[in-house]
Amino acid sequence: MQLASILDLAAAAPLSAALRAQRGKPIELDVSAVERLGGLCLQVLVAAQRAWQADGVPFTLVNPSQPFADAVRLMAADELTASEIIR
């Protein structure tokens, strides 16, 4: 699943709905196009990662753009920087 380039407040609800529709299935999110990651979308991603982990289903982020990686680091979202999640 390719994520949008702008993950801001307006993108949070659609992102959450798209992820909920995939719950229970292995998911790979391509974050290569992300230019801006806001706090609410980061919370959606962290919550999804935790839900997939609780379900015992793979949750992977691939091809992180530099802006995505920088935003994750700046907001101290350690859950999304684990090596088994980002590749």
N, C-alpha and C positions, 0 to 999 in steps of 0.2 A: 504494500500500500504506500503510495507516494504522498508525503505530507506537503501541504501548501507552503509557499515561500513566506507568507506572513501569518504567523500563529499568534494573533493578538486576542483581545477580548471578544471580538466578533467571531473569531474562528473557534472559540472554546466549545460552544454548544454543538456545532456540527462535528467537531473532532470527537467529542464525547459520544455522540450518537453513533458515529461510524465505528468507533472502538467497541461500544456495547453490542453492536450488531455482529461483531466478530468474536465475542466472548466464548471461550471454550475451545477455540481453534488456535493452532500455532499462528503467530503473526510476525511478519517482518515489515518494519516501517522504514522506508527510505527517506532519510532526512537530509539528503544532499541538496535540495532546493531551498531549504530553510534559510531565510535572510534575517528574520526577526522572530524571536521566541519570547512571548510575554509570560508573566508569572502564572496566570490562570491556565494557559495551555500546558505549561510545565507541570502544574498540579494535576491536570488531566492525565498527562503521560505517566507521572509517578504513580497515580492511583491505578491506572491500567496495568502498569508493570507489577504492582503489588497484587492485583486481582489475578493476573495470569500466573504469577508465582504461587499464590494460594491454590490455584486450580492445578498446578503442576504441569502447565502448558508453556511451551517456549514463547518468549517475547523478545524480539531482537530489533535493534535499531541499526541500520546499515548506512554506510557512506555519509557520516556526519559532516556537514558543512562546517567551516570555521566559525561562522556566526552562531550556529547551533551549539557547538562545543564550548565556545566562549560563554554563552548565556547559561548553559548548564553548570559550568564551573563557577561563574559569578554568583549564581543563586544557590550554590552548594547542594546541588541535587545528586549526592553521592550514589543514590540508587540507580541513576541513569548512566553512571560512568563505570559501572562494574564491567569487567572485560567480557563476561558472558552475555552482556546485553548490547553493547556497542561493538561493532566490528567494521 
